[in-house]
């Protein structure tokens, strides 16, 4: 009877050791996934910031162009009204 209980306990220990090994693998996989997601997030943020700067520059150029055209139009209207 003692031998049977010992065998059951050894079997249970073996099962638990296997579960621990699986959990370690799962943990490593999850950590790798989190690291990959963090890298992708950082890359996306960097791209978004770069695009924001480009759009801001384009917007400023466009605003200057509109302002200059409006100024020219005002000058032409002044000349025509004189």
Buried (B, 14 or more C-beta within 10 A) or exposed (E): EEEEEEEEEEEEEEEEEEEEEEEEEEEEEEEEEEEEEEEEEEEEEEEEEEEEEEEEEEEEEEEEEEEEEEEEEEEEEEEEEE
